[in-house]
Amino acid sequence: MSYQPAENLTNRTFVGLIVAQFLAGFNDQAIHAAAMFYAMHTKILSQANAITLMPILFYAPWAIFCTLAGHYADRYSKTLTLRLWKVSEIVISILLIAGFYFGSNAGMPYLGGWLVMSSVFLMGTHAAFFAPAKYGAMPEILRPHILSRGNGILESTTFLASIFGSVSGGLLFNMFRDDPVWIGVVLLVLSVIGAAASFLIAWLPAASPEKLFPVNLFKPLQENLKVMFRSRPLALTMFGIAFFIFMVAYMRASMYMHGETRNPRWDEEQTSLIVATVALGVGLGSPLAGYLSGGKVELGLVPLGCLGMIFALVTAAVAIEHTAVLVVALVIIGFFSGFYMVPLYTLLQQRAPKKSKGELVATSNFINVTGAIAASILFKVLVLLSQVSGLTPEVPVVDEVIVGVVQEIKLDKHSKIQRVVIKPDLDEEQKLQEEYGIEVEIEQVVIDTNETLLEGLSGVPKAGDRVVVSSYTLRNRLHYVIRPADHPVVAVYDTGRLPSYLFFGAALMTVGILIMLCRALPDFFVRSLFWFKSLGKYRLKAVGMQNLPTDGPVILATNCKDLVSCLQLVSVTDRTTKVVLIDDPAALHDGVVLRGLAGRANLILVKPGDNGNTGWTAAERRALEALRGGHLLAISLDHMEHAGAIARLVHDLQKQTGAPILPVYCGSIDDGATGGTPRIRVVFGDIIKPAAALAPAEAIQAGVLSEAAVQQGTVPLVELAEVNACKESIVKLGEWIRLNDDSAGSMQH
């Protein structure tokens, strides 16, 4: 018997996945950080080149192999993919050990350096193949009602792994800098543990075993992009997630610039630790977002996440000079990022077609890498514009403070120049002593090296090099710039204020993405307010969501007939949903603000006795606009006194748009009789095609009760009991349609 999705988060398969992916994420970042420090320490790369090159080596495979990663995640069992790449992690760790050995013990630094950097590229490849299988497997491991909570834990552990991995990579290098082989040994042990954990994951059947190998590697990417653009929910997730990755790259660059403007400058470890506080916030916010989502995808958390990030970004911009406040703001940014990300990742997993979940996750990763590249380009453009506009003023530079030959040079643990001894030219000595009061041997206070002005890949001069030293004063501190004698002096700019402006820019961009998301789903804030007002009042769960099409007009035939039940239905959908509702004061009692927002975004109110703009004619016109716009239209059938008019409305709308009918039941299955929180279920039935319009009761009843959405036609016993609890109301809906079937075509409003 094939594996059935679990009802809880303590099952062996989910625990095995979490442990395996946590150690994978830890090793990804630990190897990344250790390799970067190793390259700088051994002078294979300058600090600036190492910081730039290592992320490229790690993330390039995400774009290069996205098609293959998605193909293999769907073509074969995701369990096989996860285990295979966890075992490959062991091989990569052995390669890392070999690189450290050849570079530090065997006297072959360049061979060792290339092996170490190759391990970074291979870990990026590992992550590129591991991620589609990991995210694609989640809906196969967990039932839909706990998928959000599972994703909260998954995202939390992913970011915590990133924190611990980045920090541990630096700590391990500092501990074993003289014999870095031990770094590889530690990571090898963790790789073995992670590989063992992957064997706790149950065997998941291949989603699409018949899929052929793509001869044209670009064609699947193009086809998947078309699928995501056509589907409103998938397009929403694609842009939303890509923006988050964009923001991570943009803010990381901004924080590194901020660290460079400190006096004294923050070193790489200080900056990395402060940047990591964002990930700490995500680690706290993600599981909470998963818990608060309940038994569905709670899109109402997304705008709350955006608003929280905007507030924290503005706070960081205003108080950027106060490090303690900045750190708190960064934690808050990460915390609300969890609210933003968990619903979007859950929506991507739940709404991606079963046979191509891996491909669509891989395509999303491709878009994410594109977003990260776009952030880097935008950052450089903004820095250039700030220089041209005078926002970052040019600092006067005194050139040729010293002209001579390097006698001795000392570097700190980050390969930055700590002390240099220069033998000035003979004709320079008198000028040095008379004009600058500088002795022949000079110990630098702060030296700012720029690799574009220094000879060799090391980024620092070597003993015997002829150099020129320039100086400038910035924020009351003296800085020196050393360059080869045959290189010209470069301009220096005061970027002290720029990080604050960049944070303001990030806040404005977040406002922009919030506006864009609200245009894609205009009732976002209705969902947020309704979620907040519903906290603790009931437990809402969606059943059969995969029966709801991701694009095209659909008529939802439902029993919802008041504001609360209608918004319960709206809150579990992931598309713009309009609701035709009888204007009854008793049914619209749930708060002035909520009623007002819902009236603008969701409700099409009908005053049956009014033939004017608020009557059935106006309602039909607005309903027709919604369907022709490709949206969902819910119509309550539970108004027996208006049965004829509603039947005529359904008949006319379906005739003009060809929209299929989807029966939906919403209601309590226990009314809190046991003393606990009432359990509300929204059950989506099978689509009724236009040819079978206004089907008899048996079809409506079968459409809901079959619940084909639940695991390919199988109905687990736990769900069967809940669905049977809805049976009586579903039968009533079916009987209503049957009674009005014959007369629907001739009834007048």
Secondary structure, 3 states (H helix, E strand, C coil): CCCCCECCCCCHHHHHHHHHHHHHHHHHHHHHHHHHHHHHHCCCCCHHHHHHHHHHHHHHHHHHCHHHHHHHHHHCCHHHHHHHHHHHHHHHHHHHHHHHHHHHCCCCHHHHHHHHHHHHHHHHHHHHHHHHHHHHHHHHHECHHHHHHHHHHHHHHHHHHHHHHHHHHHHHHHHCCCCCHHHHHHHHHHHHHHHHHHCCCCCCCCCCCCCCCCCCCHHHHHHHHHHHHHCHHHHHHHHHHHHHHHHHHHHHHHHHHHHHHCCCCCCHHHHHHHHHHHHHHHHHHHHHHHHHCCECCCCCHHHHHHHHHHHHHHHHHHCCCCHHHHHHHHHHHHHHHHHHHHHHHHHHHHHCCHHHHHHHHHHHHHHHHHHHHHHHHHHHHHHHHHHHHCCCCEECCEEEEEEEEEEEEEECCCCCEEEEEEEECHHHHHHHHHHHCCCCCCCCCCECCCHHHCCCCCCCCCCCCEEEEEEEEECCEEEEEEEECCCCCCCEECCCCHHHHHHHHHHHHHHHHHHHHHHHCCCHHHHHHHHHHHCCCCEEEEECHHHCCCCCCEEEEECCCCHHHHHHHHHHCCCCEEEEEECCHHHCCCCHHHHHHHHHHCEEEECCCCCCCCCHHHHHHHHHHHHHCCCEEEEECCCHHHHHHHHHHHHHHHHHHCCCEEEEEEEECCCCCCCCCCEEEEEECCCECHHHCCCCHHHHHHHHHCCCCCCCCCCCHHHHHHHHHCHHHHHHHHHHHHHHHCCCCCCCC
